[in-house]
Amino acid sequence: MSQTNNPVMTNPKKLSIPKYIIMSILTIFSIGPQYFLNLSYTVGQSVIQNGLHLSAQEMLIPSSLSSLAFALGLPLGRVFSKKFGLRNFYLSLVFVFLCGTIIDAFSYNLSTLIIGRMIQGLSAGMLFLTILSAKFLSFPNHLRQFFLFSVVVGLFGASAIGAIFGTISLSTDAWRWLYIINIFCSLLCLCVGFVTLPKQKVEQKEKTVINKNGLFLLGLLTAAFAFPILNLQEKGFDSVYVWPFLVIAIILMALLFKNDSRNEFPIVPIRALAQPKAVFGTMMAAAGHISLIVIFVGVNGYMRTIKNVSFIDFTYFYCCFFIGIVISAILCALFFDRWGAGILGIVGSMLTVIVSIKWSSIQPEASLIGLNLQMACLGFGLSMTFISGAIGTLFAGNAHQASSRSASLHTIRNYVGAVFAPFLGWFLYRVNANQYEKQIGLLNQIDAAADINAKKAAILSAYHGLFTILLILGIIMLIASIGKMATGKGHALVKKEKTTV
């Protein structure tokens, strides 16, 4: 978390609302919409696709570039927030996010949709660490455990709520209203932030030295990743638009880490993670982040193409996921200091492994009630493992390096997530095509009914493979959680003595 201990209210005596409540509102309604729109876009993709007359491949571009822009924004925000101060930085970026949302709400083609989503991703990414740090510092020491609750429900839960609203957009066959909702969220943040965030004097602003070489390398790295992200699913790894740029990205990544390891002001302070506790926590959070992507890609496809559920059943399905997140948030708030990140991560990852084993051989006749319960278990398990890893990394060492550890963790997981998402699309496409050929080869006579059954069996096999990937990720989270527990609980969230993070 940031070490800048700025006040967050202009005049506490005139405001009866506690400052941590205000900062929670400013955080949830400025960062939450990015997660909300990501999932509502994924779940309700067909509505936008039909409305703008786009192909399935074209629909992947805005979401992929938005995720990549968010990853780029994380280290940029850490650099520039110190220079401009919390108030100016927050209000400016919320306004930029608002502009991106307006562009998307009135999009009429692919280009405007891409521009809007990239603006949203970049501005939300730049704001993420800054406002989350300010929120943490606004919580009194004796209420610090409720910081966990608000983060899990407010940010992790925003993804689940976005999925729920995405199913509603399918039933209403309309999508622009989702962006209009988020326009009002940004306006709320602008009004509340303008009133409550204090103006910062010139002498209070931190003097920062910008690592220009690091910024240049980071920009090149992001551009290099863009080509394989956009072309992998359609063209495959052997395309000249994919593998050469992956090689270039690996080289640029090595150069960036080398530059940052020698620089006093690194863009991505990866050396701050050079402790076992921090490494295990990063593994927990990164694997949890990727698992969330796998779940929404897999279950969204399974429920629509295999189960062919109604919109209301689809909505109940994601509501159960949200309920699991809320229960996880409560337990994290109550037991993080007692059990530590390792034990909570073990509980969460075990649930993920159990459900993944069952889903790796899931059949079309699976009970909806059972699926709802399993989705609630995944919401519980993933959110608990992810937040335990993230908070455990934050406190895994010297408090003065907490901000650097957090910045490195979130930058790594978001870049990995942005690159991994198109890999899942490529994986599904290849497995589906191969399984379809096998199914057709087994048929003595091919007619319309046999062809439909072959296609359904092929895509079901592809989803089995996808959930096997989820199982592998669950095992990685479990191993990392055990390692986290073995290396010690780390620092408690609530200190007996007042400390500054």
C-alpha positions as CSV (number, residue, x, y, z in Angstrom):
1,M,0.0,0.0,0.0
2,S,1.0,3.5,-0.5
3,Q,2.9,5.1,2.3
4,T,1.4,8.5,1.6
5,N,-0.8,9.1,4.6
6,N,-3.0,11.8,3.1
7,P,-6.1,13.0,4.9
8,V,-9.3,12.0,3.0
9,M,-11.8,14.6,4.2
10,T,-11.8,18.3,3.9
11,N,-13.5,18.9,7.3
12,P,-14.3,15.9,9.5
13,K,-16.3,18.0,11.9
14,K,-18.8,18.9,9.2
15,L,-19.2,15.4,7.9
16,S,-20.9,12.8,10.1
17,I,-20.0,9.9,7.8
18,P,-16.8,8.1,8.9
19,K,-13.9,8.6,6.4
20,Y,-13.5,4.9,5.8
21,I,-17.1,4.7,4.6
22,I,-16.4,7.6,2.2
23,M,-13.2,6.0,0.9
24,S,-15.0,2.7,0.5
25,I,-17.6,4.4,-1.7
26,L,-14.9,6.2,-3.7
27,T,-13.1,2.9,-4.2
28,I,-16.0,0.6,-5.0
29,F,-17.8,2.9,-7.4
30,S,-14.6,3.9,-9.3
31,I,-12.8,0.6,-9.6
32,G,-15.8,-1.8,-9.3
33,P,-17.3,-0.7,-12.7
34,Q,-14.3,-2.0,-14.6
35,Y,-14.8,-5.5,-13.1
36,F,-18.6,-5.1,-13.6
37,L,-18.2,-4.2,-17.3
38,N,-15.7,-6.9,-17.9
39,L,-18.0,-9.7,-16.9
40,S,-21.2,-8.2,-18.1
41,Y,-19.5,-7.8,-21.5
42,T,-18.4,-11.5,-21.5
43,V,-21.7,-12.9,-20.4
44,G,-23.9,-10.6,-22.6
45,Q,-21.5,-10.7,-25.5
46,S,-24.0,-12.0,-28.0
47,V,-26.3,-9.0,-27.5
48,I,-23.5,-6.5,-28.2
49,Q,-22.4,-8.6,-31.1
50,N,-25.8,-8.6,-32.7
51,G,-26.4,-5.0,-32.0
52,L,-23.2,-3.8,-33.6
53,H,-23.2,-6.5,-36.3
54,L,-19.8,-7.8,-35.3
55,S,-18.2,-11.3,-35.6
56,A,-17.3,-13.4,-32.6
57,Q,-13.6,-12.8,-33.3
58,E,-14.1,-9.0,-33.4
59,M,-15.9,-9.1,-30.0
60,L,-12.7,-10.4,-28.4
61,I,-10.7,-7.3,-29.3
62,P,-12.2,-4.7,-26.9
63,S,-12.1,-7.0,-23.9
64,S,-8.6,-8.2,-24.6
65,L,-7.2,-4.7,-25.1
66,S,-9.1,-3.4,-22.0
67,S,-7.5,-6.0,-19.8
68,L,-4.0,-5.2,-21.3
69,A,-4.6,-1.5,-20.7
70,F,-5.6,-2.2,-17.1
71,A,-2.4,-4.1,-16.6
72,L,-0.4,-1.2,-18.1
73,G,-2.2,1.3,-15.9
74,L,-1.2,-0.4,-12.6
75,P,2.6,0.6,-12.7
76,L,1.8,3.9,-14.4
77,G,-0.6,4.9,-11.6
78,R,1.9,4.1,-9.0
79,V,4.4,6.5,-10.6
80,F,2.2,9.4,-11.4
81,S,-0.1,9.4,-8.3
82,K,2.8,10.5,-6.1
83,K,3.5,13.4,-8.4
84,F,0.0,14.8,-8.7
85,G,-1.5,14.0,-5.3
86,L,-4.6,11.9,-4.4
87,R,-7.3,14.5,-5.1
88,N,-6.2,15.7,-8.5
89,F,-5.2,12.2,-9.6
90,Y,-8.5,10.6,-8.5
91,L,-10.8,13.2,-9.9
92,S,-8.9,13.3,-13.2
93,L,-9.0,9.5,-13.7
94,V,-12.6,9.1,-12.7
95,F,-13.4,11.8,-15.3
96,V,-11.4,9.9,-17.9
97,F,-13.2,6.7,-17.1
98,L,-16.5,8.5,-17.4
99,C,-15.5,9.6,-20.9
100,G,-14.6,6.1,-21.9
101,T,-18.0,4.8,-20.5
102,I,-19.9,7.5,-22.5
103,I,-18.1,6.5,-25.7
104,D,-19.0,2.8,-25.1
105,A,-22.6,3.6,-24.2
106,F,-23.1,5.3,-27.6
107,S,-20.8,3.1,-29.6
108,Y,-21.9,2.5,-33.2
109,N,-19.0,0.3,-34.4
110,L,-16.0,-1.8,-33.3
111,S,-13.6,1.2,-33.3
112,T,-15.6,3.3,-30.8
113,L,-16.1,0.2,-28.6
114,I,-12.4,-0.5,-28.5
115,I,-11.5,3.1,-27.8
116,G,-14.0,3.3,-24.9
117,R,-12.9,0.0,-23.3
118,M,-9.2,0.9,-23.6
119,I,-9.8,4.2,-21.9
120,Q,-11.7,2.5,-19.1
121,G,-9.1,-0.1,-18.6
122,L,-6.1,2.3,-18.5
123,S,-7.8,4.8,-16.2
124,A,-9.1,2.1,-13.8
125,G,-5.7,0.4,-13.7
126,M,-3.9,3.7,-12.9
127,L,-6.4,4.4,-10.1
128,F,-6.4,0.9,-8.6
129,L,-3.4,0.9,-6.3
130,T,-3.7,4.6,-5.4
131,I,-7.3,4.6,-4.2
132,L,-7.0,1.1,-2.6
133,S,-4.1,2.3,-0.5
134,A,-5.9,5.4,0.6
135,K,-8.9,3.3,1.5
136,F,-6.7,1.0,3.6
137,L,-5.2,3.9,5.5
138,S,-8.6,5.4,6.2
139,F,-9.7,2.4,8.3
140,P,-9.1,2.8,12.0
141,N,-6.8,0.1,13.4
142,H,-9.6,-1.6,15.3
143,L,-11.7,-1.9,12.1
144,R,-9.0,-3.0,9.7
145,Q,-10.5,-6.5,9.4
146,F,-13.6,-4.9,7.7
147,F,-11.2,-3.6,5.0
148,L,-11.0,-7.2,3.8
149,F,-14.8,-7.5,3.8
150,S,-15.3,-4.4,1.7
151,V,-12.6,-5.3,-0.8
152,V,-13.9,-8.8,-1.3
153,V,-17.5,-7.8,-1.6
154,G,-17.0,-4.5,-3.4
155,L,-14.4,-5.5,-6.0
156,F,-14.4,-9.3,-6.3
157,G,-18.2,-9.1,-5.9
158,A,-18.4,-6.6,-8.7
159,S,-17.4,-9.3,-11.2
160,A,-20.2,-11.5,-10.0
161,I,-22.7,-8.7,-10.1
162,G,-21.5,-7.9,-13.6
163,A,-22.2,-11.5,-14.6
164,I,-25.7,-11.3,-13.1
165,F,-26.4,-8.1,-15.0
166,G,-25.0,-9.7,-18.2
167,T,-27.6,-12.4,-18.0
168,I,-30.3,-9.7,-17.6
169,S,-29.0,-8.0,-20.7
170,L,-29.5,-11.3,-22.5
171,S,-33.1,-11.6,-21.4
172,T,-33.8,-7.9,-22.3
173,D,-31.8,-8.0,-25.6
174,A,-30.2,-4.7,-24.7
175,W,-26.8,-3.7,-23.5
176,R,-26.3,0.1,-23.5
177,W,-28.1,0.5,-20.2
178,L,-25.2,-1.4,-18.5
179,Y,-22.8,1.5,-19.4
180,I,-25.4,4.1,-18.5
181,I,-25.5,2.6,-14.9
182,N,-21.7,3.1,-14.7
183,I,-22.0,6.6,-16.0
184,F,-23.9,7.4,-12.8
185,C,-21.3,5.5,-10.7
186,S,-18.6,7.8,-12.1
187,L,-20.7,10.9,-11.5
188,L,-21.3,9.8,-7.9
189,C,-17.5,9.4,-7.4
190,L,-16.8,12.9,-8.9
191,C,-19.4,14.5,-6.6
192,V,-18.3,12.7,-3.4
193,G,-14.6,13.0,-4.3
194,F,-14.8,16.7,-5.0
195,V,-16.5,17.4,-1.7
196,T,-14.4,15.1,0.6
197,L,-10.9,14.8,-0.9
198,P,-8.6,17.5,0.4
199,K,-6.6,19.8,-1.7
200,Q,-2.9,19.1,-1.4
201,K,-0.4,21.9,-1.0
202,V,2.6,22.0,-3.2
203,E,5.0,21.3,-0.4
204,Q,3.0,18.1,0.5
205,K,3.4,16.5,-2.9
206,E,6.1,13.9,-3.2
207,K,9.0,14.6,-5.5
208,T,9.3,11.7,-7.8
209,V,12.0,10.6,-10.3
210,I,10.4,8.8,-13.3
211,N,12.3,5.9,-14.7
212,K,12.0,6.8,-18.4
213,N,13.9,3.7,-19.6
214,G,11.6,1.5,-17.6
215,L,8.5,3.3,-18.9
216,F,9.7,2.9,-22.5
217,L,10.4,-0.8,-22.0
218,L,7.0,-1.3,-20.3
219,G,5.3,0.4,-23.3
220,L,7.1,-1.8,-25.8
221,L,6.3,-4.9,-23.7
222,T,2.6,-4.1,-23.7
223,A,2.6,-3.4,-27.5
224,A,4.4,-6.7,-28.1
225,F,1.8,-8.6,-26.0
226,A,-1.0,-7.0,-28.0
227,F,-0.3,-8.9,-31.2
228,P,-0.4,-12.5,-29.8
229,I,-3.4,-11.6,-27.6
230,L,-5.4,-10.4,-30.6
231,N,-4.3,-13.2,-33.0
232,L,-3.7,-16.3,-31.0
233,Q,-7.2,-17.8,-31.0
234,E,-7.7,-17.4,-34.8
235,K,-4.2,-18.0,-36.1
236,G,-2.5,-20.2,-33.6
237,F,1.0,-20.2,-32.1
238,D,2.7,-20.9,-35.4
239,S,1.5,-17.6,-36.9
240,V,4.0,-14.8,-37.7
241,Y,1.6,-12.6,-35.8
242,V,2.0,-14.6,-32.6
243,W,5.2,-16.5,-31.9
244,P,7.7,-13.8,-33.0
245,F,6.0,-11.2,-30.7
246,L,5.9,-13.7,-27.8
247,V,9.7,-14.0,-28.2
248,I,10.1,-10.2,-28.4
249,A,7.9,-9.9,-25.3
250,I,10.0,-12.4,-23.3
251,I,13.2,-10.4,-24.3
252,L,11.6,-7.1,-23.3
253,M,10.4,-8.6,-20.0
254,A,14.0,-9.7,-19.2
255,L,15.3,-6.2,-20.1
256,L,12.6,-4.5,-18.0
257,F,13.4,-6.7,-14.9
258,K,17.1,-6.0,-15.4
259,N,16.5,-2.3,-15.6
260,D,14.3,-2.3,-12.6
261,S,16.6,-4.4,-10.5
262,R,19.4,-1.8,-10.9
263,N,17.2,1.3,-10.7
264,E,16.4,3.2,-7.5
265,F,12.9,4.0,-8.9
266,P,11.7,0.8,-10.6
267,I,8.5,0.7,-12.7
268,V,7.8,-2.9,-11.5
269,P,9.7,-3.4,-8.2
270,I,9.9,-7.2,-8.7
271,R,12.8,-7.5,-6.2
272,A,10.4,-6.6,-3.4
273,L,9.0,-10.1,-3.9
274,A,12.3,-11.8,-3.2
275,Q,11.0,-13.6,-0.1
276,P,9.3,-17.0,0.1
277,K,6.2,-15.6,1.8
278,A,5.8,-13.0,-1.0
279,V,6.4,-15.5,-3.7
280,F,3.8,-17.9,-2.4
281,G,1.3,-15.1,-1.9
282,T,1.8,-13.9,-5.4
283,M,1.3,-17.4,-6.7
284,M,-2.0,-17.7,-4.8
285,A,-3.3,-14.4,-6.2
286,A,-2.1,-14.9,-9.8
287,A,-3.5,-18.5,-9.9
288,G,-6.8,-17.2,-8.4
289,H,-7.0,-14.5,-11.0
290,I,-6.5,-16.9,-13.9
291,S,-9.0,-19.4,-12.3
292,L,-11.6,-16.7,-12.3
293,I,-11.1,-16.2,-16.0
294,V,-11.3,-20.0,-16.6
295,I,-14.5,-20.3,-14.6
296,F,-16.4,-17.6,-16.4
297,V,-15.2,-18.8,-19.9
298,G,-16.1,-22.4,-19.0
299,V,-19.4,-22.1,-17.1
300,N,-20.8,-19.4,-19.4
301,G,-20.2,-21.7,-22.4
302,Y,-21.4,-24.9,-20.6
303,M,-24.6,-23.4,-19.3
304,R,-25.5,-21.9,-22.6
305,T,-24.4,-24.4,-25.2
306,I,-24.7,-27.7,-23.2
307,K,-27.4,-27.1,-20.6
308,N,-29.2,-24.4,-22.6
309,V,-30.6,-22.9,-19.4
310,S,-33.2,-20.2,-19.2
311,F,-32.2,-16.6,-18.4
312,I,-33.6,-16.8,-14.9
313,D,-31.7,-20.0,-14.1
314,F,-28.6,-18.4,-15.5
315,T,-29.1,-15.4,-13.2
316,Y,-29.6,-17.7,-10.2
317,F,-26.4,-19.4,-11.1
318,Y,-24.3,-16.3,-10.8
319,C,-26.2,-15.1,-7.8
320,C,-25.0,-18.2,-6.0
321,F,-21.4,-17.3,-7.0
322,F,-22.0,-13.9,-5.4
323,I,-23.4,-15.5,-2.2
324,G,-20.2,-17.6,-1.9
325,I,-18.1,-14.4,-2.2
326,V,-20.1,-12.7,0.6
327,I,-19.6,-15.7,2.9
328,S,-15.9,-15.7,2.1
329,A,-15.6,-12.0,2.8
330,I,-17.2,-12.5,6.3
331,L,-14.9,-15.3,7.2
332,C,-11.8,-13.5,5.9
333,A,-12.7,-10.5,8.0
334,L,-13.2,-12.6,11.1
335,F,-10.3,-15.1,10.8
336,F,-7.5,-13.6,8.8
337,D,-5.6,-12.5,11.9
338,R,-6.2,-15.8,13.7
339,W,-5.6,-18.3,10.9
340,G,-3.4,-16.3,8.5
341,A,-3.3,-16.3,4.7
342,G,-2.0,-19.8,4.4
343,I,-4.8,-21.7,6.2
344,L,-7.5,-19.6,4.5
345,G,-5.9,-20.2,1.2
346,I,-5.8,-24.0,1.9
347,V,-9.5,-24.0,2.6
348,G,-10.3,-21.9,-0.5
349,S,-8.1,-23.9,-2.8
350,M,-9.3,-27.3,-1.5
351,L,-12.9,-26.3,-2.4
352,T,-11.7,-25.2,-5.9
353,V,-9.9,-28.5,-6.4
354,I,-13.0,-30.5,-5.3
355,V,-15.4,-28.7,-7.6
356,S,-12.8,-28.8,-10.5
357,I,-12.5,-32.6,-10.2
358,K,-16.3,-33.0,-10.5
359,W,-16.5,-30.5,-13.4
360,S,-13.6,-32.1,-15.3
361,S,-16.1,-34.9,-16.2
362,I,-19.3,-33.0,-16.0
363,Q,-22.2,-34.2,-18.1
364,P,-25.2,-32.5,-19.8
365,E,-27.7,-34.0,-17.2
366,A,-25.9,-32.4,-14.2
367,S,-28.4,-31.0,-11.7
368,L,-29.0,-27.3,-11.7
369,I,-29.2,-27.3,-7.9
370,G,-25.9,-29.1,-7.6
371,L,-24.3,-26.7,-10.1
372,N,-25.6,-23.7,-8.2
373,L,-24.1,-25.1,-5.0
374,Q,-20.8,-25.8,-6.7
375,M,-20.7,-22.3,-8.1
376,A,-21.2,-20.9,-4.6
377,C,-18.3,-23.0,-3.5
378,L,-16.1,-21.6,-6.2
379,G,-17.1,-18.1,-5.4
380,F,-16.2,-18.8,-1.8
381,G,-12.9,-20.7,-2.5
382,L,-11.5,-18.4,-5.2
383,S,-12.2,-15.1,-3.5
384,M,-10.8,-16.4,-0.2
385,T,-7.6,-17.7,-1.8
386,F,-7.1,-14.7,-4.0
387,I,-7.5,-12.1,-1.2
388,S,-5.5,-14.2,1.3
389,G,-2.6,-14.3,-1.3
390,A,-2.9,-10.5,-2.0
391,I,-3.1,-9.4,1.6
392,G,-0.5,-12.0,2.7
393,T,1.9,-10.6,0.1
394,L,1.3,-7.1,1.3
395,F,2.4,-8.0,4.8
396,A,5.1,-10.4,3.9
397,G,8.1,-8.4,5.1
398,N,9.2,-4.9,5.7
399,A,6.3,-2.5,6.0
400,H,8.2,0.1,4.0
401,Q,8.2,-2.3,1.0
402,A,4.5,-3.1,1.2
403,S,3.6,-0.7,-1.6
404,S,6.2,-2.2,-3.8
405,R,5.1,-5.8,-3.1
406,S,1.5,-4.9,-3.8
407,A,2.4,-3.1,-7.1
408,S,4.5,-6.0,-8.3
409,L,1.8,-8.6,-7.4
410,H,-1.1,-6.9,-9.1
411,T,1.0,-6.0,-12.2
412,I,2.2,-9.6,-12.6
413,R,-1.3,-11.1,-12.2
414,N,-3.0,-8.7,-14.6
415,Y,-0.4,-9.1,-17.3
416,V,-0.6,-12.9,-16.9
417,G,-4.4,-12.8,-16.9
418,A,-4.5,-10.6,-20.1
419,V,-2.2,-13.1,-21.9
420,F,-3.8,-16.2,-20.6
421,A,-7.4,-15.3,-21.7
422,P,-6.8,-15.7,-25.4
423,F,-4.9,-18.9,-24.7
424,L,-8.1,-20.3,-23.3
425,G,-9.9,-19.3,-26.5
426,W,-7.3,-21.0,-28.6
427,F,-7.4,-24.1,-26.4
428,L,-11.2,-24.4,-26.6
429,Y,-11.1,-23.9,-30.4
430,R,-8.4,-26.5,-31.0
431,V,-9.8,-29.2,-28.7
432,N,-13.3,-28.6,-30.0
433,A,-12.1,-29.0,-33.6
434,N,-10.1,-32.1,-32.9
435,Q,-12.8,-33.8,-30.9
436,Y,-15.4,-33.0,-33.6
437,E,-13.2,-34.8,-36.2
438,K,-12.9,-37.8,-34.0
439,Q,-16.7,-37.9,-33.4
440,I,-17.4,-37.7,-37.1
441,G,-14.9,-40.4,-37.8
442,L,-16.7,-42.8,-35.5
443,L,-20.1,-42.4,-37.3
444,N,-21.2,-44.8,-39.9
445,Q,-23.8,-42.5,-41.3
446,I,-23.8,-38.7,-41.0
447,D,-27.1,-36.9,-40.9
448,A,-28.3,-33.6,-39.3
449,A,-29.1,-35.2,-35.9
450,A,-25.8,-37.1,-35.8
451,D,-23.9,-33.9,-36.7
452,I,-25.5,-32.0,-33.9
453,N,-24.7,-34.7,-31.4
454,A,-21.1,-34.8,-32.6
455,K,-20.8,-31.0,-32.2
456,K,-22.2,-31.2,-28.7
457,A,-20.0,-34.0,-27.6
458,A,-16.9,-32.2,-29.0
459,I,-17.6,-28.9,-27.2
460,L,-18.3,-30.8,-24.0
461,S,-14.9,-32.5,-24.3
462,A,-13.4,-29.0,-24.7
463,Y,-15.1,-27.8,-21.5
464,H,-13.8,-30.9,-19.7
465,G,-10.3,-29.9,-20.8
466,L,-10.9,-26.3,-19.6
467,F,-12.0,-27.5,-16.2
468,T,-9.0,-29.7,-16.0
469,I,-6.9,-26.5,-16.4
470,L,-8.9,-25.2,-13.5
471,L,-8.0,-28.3,-11.5
472,I,-4.3,-27.7,-12.2
473,L,-4.6,-24.1,-11.1
474,G,-6.4,-25.2,-7.9
475,I,-3.5,-27.5,-7.1
476,I,-1.1,-24.7,-7.7
477,M,-3.1,-22.5,-5.3
478,L,-3.1,-25.3,-2.8
479,I,0.7,-25.8,-2.9
480,A,1.3,-22.1,-2.7
481,S,-1.1,-21.9,0.3
482,I,0.8,-24.7,2.1
483,G,4.0,-22.9,1.3
484,K,2.5,-19.7,2.7
485,M,1.4,-21.4,5.9
486,A,4.8,-23.1,6.3
487,T,6.7,-19.8,6.0
488,G,4.6,-18.2,8.7
489,K,1.4,-16.1,9.0
490,G,3.2,-12.9,8.4
491,H,2.0,-9.6,9.9
492,A,-1.5,-9.3,11.3
493,L,-4.0,-7.0,9.7
494,V,-5.0,-5.5,13.0
495,K,-2.0,-4.4,15.1
496,K,-2.1,-4.1,18.8
497,E,0.0,-1.0,18.4
498,K,-0.7,1.7,15.9
499,T,1.4,1.3,12.8
500,T,1.7,2.9,9.4
501,V,1.7,0.8,6.3
